[in-house]
Amino acid sequence: MGTSSGRTGVPMSLERLVEFRAHDNPRLDRHLKRALEARGILLKGEVRVLRDPALSVLPPGLTLGAPGHPSPRVIGVITSPPLLEILRVINKESHNLFAETVVKTLGRLTVGRGSFDGGTEAIKRFLTDEVRVPASQISLRDGSGLSTGNRVTAGALVQVLGFLAETPDWEDFWGTIPQAGVRREMGRMSGSPASGNLRAKTGTMEGVSALSGMVTTRAGERVLFSIISNDVVSEYRAKRAEDQLGIRLASLTRPFEAPPPPESRTP
């Protein structure tokens, strides 16, 4: 993340200081500059990127819209949607840019670096310290999973899902995951026991296919699963195999005894 600043020349000879926050890409500055100039707001001087908030010309702790606050004044604010809405787009539409932005935001908020390195470091800390995933089972290079340097085991993904399932936010998070047999989410496995039941996140690259999520068996058992196929000749065939496994899991009738509710469990 960073901050860009520059003087603006606006109609009626008004001049104000403008800062753009929440990015670390100078190319975005140029796009913003062009967009402002197209609307009659001319930037005077060069655009600078400030990666250290202490160098900002805005006073520390500035409250946007605070009455009586001295110049510079805020001339526009764009508020991000809630994280849950962003996760719905990421998981149901596989929106790579949103995923990269969320990872950079995590880096900024947790380790002070809004970058790929900062974001992946934050995720690694969470996975190893909180979820207890062995460090040898994960290698992260970006937020979308498009980098060929990313590595994760199927067991690690199942472990993450199991950890999340025990948190208070599980139901909200689970609602962001595509559901089988539902149009515009995951139309696959329609008309099978997995339809309207199985929820999973897909993953596809050339030669790679993946499906990770949860399904409830006919006996009422919830099963977490992760299927990752590398070096496949056909991603289509790999996904057919994933569908067959998902339907098979949903059709299981093995005896299952539901665990007691948390309040009745002995320590």
N, C-alpha and C positions, 0 to 999 in steps of 0.2 A: 504494500500500500504506500501511497505517497500523497503529496499535496502539490498542486500547481498554483502559481500565483502570477498575476499580471495586472497592470492598470487598464481600465476600460474607458473608451470614449463613447458615450451614449448620447442620443438626441437631447437637445436642450442644454448641451455643454455640461452635463452632469458627469462626474468622474468618481468611480468607486473602485475599491479593491475587490477582486474576485478570487476565491480559492476553490479549487476542485479537489475533493477528497475521495478516498477509498479506491485508489488504483496505484499501480506502480509502472505503468507503461507510458512512456513519453509520446508514443504514437496516438494514444487516446487524447492527449492534450491537443494535438494538432486537429483532430476531428472536432473536439469541442470548440476550439478557436474558430474553425471554419463555420460551425453551426451558429455561433454567436454573431459572427460577422455577417452571415446570411440574413440575420434578423436585425441588422443595424447597430449591433454592439461591437465596436471596434476595440481590439486589444492593442495597447501601446507597449512597445518593448518586447522582450523575449519571454517565453514561457519557461518557468523553472520548476523542477520536480524536487520537492523536499521530502526526504524519507525520514527525517527526524522531526517529530512534532514540536520540539523545543525551538526549531528555527522558524516556525510559523509566525507571521505578523499578526495573526489573530491572538487575542489575549487568552491565556490558559483558562479552562473552565467556562468558556463563553457559552451562554445559554441562548440558543437561537430565538430571536423575537423578544428578548428581554426589554421591557420598557425603559426608556431613558438611557439605553446603552450607547456610549459614544461611538463615533465612526471608527472602523468601517462597519457598515450595516449590511445585513443579509438581504439580498434581493431575490433569492429563490431557494427553495428547499425541495428535494425529492426524497421521499421516505420509502425505504424498502418494504415489500410485503413481509408478513410474518414468515419465520423460517419454515414452518410447517407447509405453507403454500409453496414455497420454493422447492421443498423436498418432494412434493407431489409432482411438480413439473420434472424434476431431475429423474425420479424413479419411474414415473409412468410414461414420460416422453423421451427418456434417455437424453436429456439436454446436457451436453458436455460442457458448454460454456458456463452454465449455472453451477455445475459441479466444480469446475475449476475455481470459480469465484468464491464458493462456500469454503473450499479448502484454504484459499488465501485469507479469507476472513478469520477462519479458525487460527491460522498462524499469527495473524495480527493480534487477536484477542488473548491468546494463550502464551505465546513466546515472544511477542513483540515484533514479528516479521511477517508482513503480508505478502508472502511469496510462496512459490512451490516448496522451497526448502523449509520455510517456517511452517507451512501447513502440514506437510508430510511428517515433520518432526513432531508436531502436536498429535497427529493421529497415531504415530508409532508409540508415543508416550502413553496414550490412552490404551492402546491395544496390549502393550506389555505390562504396564503398571496396574491398570484397572481390570482388564479382561483376562490378563495373565496368558496371553498368546505368546509362545516362544518367539524370540526375535528372529530365529532362523527360519520361521515360516512366513515372514513378510518382507517384501522389498517394494517400497513405494517411490514413484518418480513424478507422479502428477495426481490430479484430482478426478480425472475422467476415466482413467484406466486405459487410455489410448497408447501410452508409452509402452514400447516393447520391453522396457526395463522393469515393469511392474511384475511382481511375483507374489502369489499367495496360495496357500494350500486350501483344499476343500475343507479340511478339518478346522482350520482357523476361521473360515467363514461360518461354519456351523457353531463354533464356540462363541463368536460374536453375536449371532442370532439368539443363542441360549442366554447370553448375558443380558441382551436387550429385553428379552421376554420376561425377565424378572424385575424390570424397572417400571415405575408408575407411568412412563410415557409410551409404553409398548403399544397400546391400542391406537394412539394417535399416529405413531410411526407406522404401524402395520397397515393403516388405511392409505398410506402413500405407495404401497407396493402393488403392482399390477395383479389383477385377479384372472385366473384362467377362465376362458369361455366368455369373457366380457368384451364386447366390441370396443375398440379404441383403447383398450388396456392390454390384454393378452388374449386374442381370439382363439388361440390354440387350445386343444383338448375339449372343444365344445361338444356337448352331449354326452360326456363321459362322467364317471364319479368325481373327477378332478374339477369339473366345471363348476364355477361358483364356490369352490372350496379351496383349491390350491392357490396360494399367492407366492409369487417369486419374482426376483429381478433377473432380467435377461442380460446377456453379454455376448457381443459378436464382434469379431475382427476376422481378417483373412486368415483362415486356418485355425480359428479359435471359436469355440462356442461354450457358453456357460449358463447355468440356471441354478439359483440358490434361493431357498425360501422355506415354506412350511405347508403341510397338508394334513388334514384330519382323516384318519382311516374310518372304515365302516364301523369299527368297534369303538370309535370315539377317541382314539389315541392321536395326539398331536406329534407329528414327525418333522423334525428339522432336517434339511438335506442340502447338499451342494454338489453339483455335477460340473466338472470342468474338463473340457476336451481340447487338447493341443495337437497341432500338426494334422488336423483332419483334412481329408481330401474334399469333403463336401460339408459346408456348414448346415445345409438343408437336412442332410441325413443325420447329422449330429443332433439337430433339434428334434427330428422325428424320434430318435432314441431317447432324448430327454422327456418327450411327451409320453412315450411308452412307460418309462420308469415312473413318471408322475402319476399316471393312471393306475399303475400297478400298486403304488404306495396308497393311493386313495381307496383302492379296492381291498386292502388287507383286512382280514377278519381274525387275526390272531388274538388270543385272550389278552385282555388289558385291564389292569386295575388302576383306576384314577387315583392320583396322590391325594392325601387329605388336604383340606384347606390350610393355609399358612398358620392360622391361629391355633390349630389343633395338633401341629407338628411338635414332637418333643425335641428339645435342643440337643 
